[in-house]
Amino acid sequence: MAIAPEMLQKKILIVDDAASMRTLTKAILREAGFVHVFDAPGGREALQMMAKVKINVVICDWNMPGMSGIELYQAVKEDEKLVTPPWIMLTSSGEADKVKEAISVGITSYIVKPFKPDNLITQLVNKLKAG
């Protein structure tokens, strides 16, 4: 997939408590050509990062200790100092109730682990085009 050069300059934040998943996702994005890929092991760290850097898309795990992906999304939405970027929920849970819950709070992209790298890149590019 050819990705426009200006899109490859967008800032992407990966939030996942599993270091291996952050490393894998970062590698996939870098291989696709994305330059500014940040990561955080949890919600608090993600909020601190987002206060410093204008993030264009968040790729976030659902199940994390301390603050779930949904709780992080809601915290960002409620913080008037932060702009809520497009959000991709990346999780091992594909239950219909979870998908409905994500949609009900405003999350429109949902990828179930294990995922195909091409699927992640396609959804990411679509979010960047829309956002």
N, C-alpha and C positions, 0 to 999 in steps of 0.2 A: 504494500500500500504506500503510495507516494503521499507524504505529509508536507504541507506548505512550510517553508523555512520559518516564517513568523510564528507558526503554531508550535514549532519545536522549541521556541524561546519561552513559552508559557511556563509558569511555576506550578508544579504538581507536588502535593503532599500525600505521602503514604502513612497511614496510621494503623499500626498492628502491633500487638504485644509480642508476637513471635518474630524474633530477629531474623530467622531464616526466611520467613514470608516477606519481610521488608526487603531483605537482600535480593531475593528472587524477583520481586516486583520491580525493584529499582533496576536490576539488570535487564529485564524485559523492556522497560521504558528507555533506558540508555541505548540499548541495541536498536531500538526504533528511531533513535536520533534526538530524543528529548535531553536537553542540557541541564535544566534547573529542576532536579528531583530532590525533594527534601523528605525526611522521614521522622516519625515520632513513635515512641513505644506505647503511648497512651494519650488519653484525652487532655490531661493537664498540660503535657508537653506540646500537644498539638495547638492548644489555645495560646500558649506562650509564643509558639512559632508564628501563628496567624496574626498575632499582635505586632510582630516585627516585619513580616513579609506578606505582600499581597498575593495570596494563593489563588490560582485560576481554577483548579479542580482538586477535590479531595477524594482519595481512594481509601476507604476506611473499613476495617474489620468491624463486625457486629459485636462479638463477644470478647470483651476485654475487662480485666479487673479494674475496679475503681470507677470507671465511666464507660458505659457501652457506646457503640457507634451512634445509636439513636440519641442517647443523652448528649453526646458531643455535638451532634447536628443541631439539637434543640438549643444547646448553650451558645453556639455560634449565632443561630437565628435571633436569640434574645439579646445578644450583646450589640448595642447600637454602634459601637466603635468598629465592629467587624462587618464586612460585606460577606454574605453567605454565598460561597462559590458553588458551582454544580458539584454534586455528590454522587460517588459510585460506592455502593455498599458491597463489600467483598466478604463473603461469609461461607462457612461450611454448612449452614442451615438453609435448606431450600423449602421449608414448610410454607404452605400457602398463607397461614396466619402471619408469619414473619414478613412475607412479601407485602401483605395488606397493611401491616403496621407501618412498614417503611414508606409505602405510598401515602398513607394517611397523614404522615408528618411532612411530606413534601419530597421524599427521596424517590427519584424516578428511574434510577439505574441500580440493578441488583445482579451481582455475579456470584454464582455458587462455586466454591472451591471443591475439588481442583478445577482450574479454569484453563482454557486455551489462550495462550498469549495473544493470538490474533483477535479474539473476542474482546479482550481487555483494551487493546489498542483501538479497535473500531469504536467501542463505547466511549473511550477517552476523546478521540477525535470528534465524535458527534457532540459530546458535551462542550468541547472547546469551540466548535462551530456555532453552537446554540448560545453559549455563554459569552 
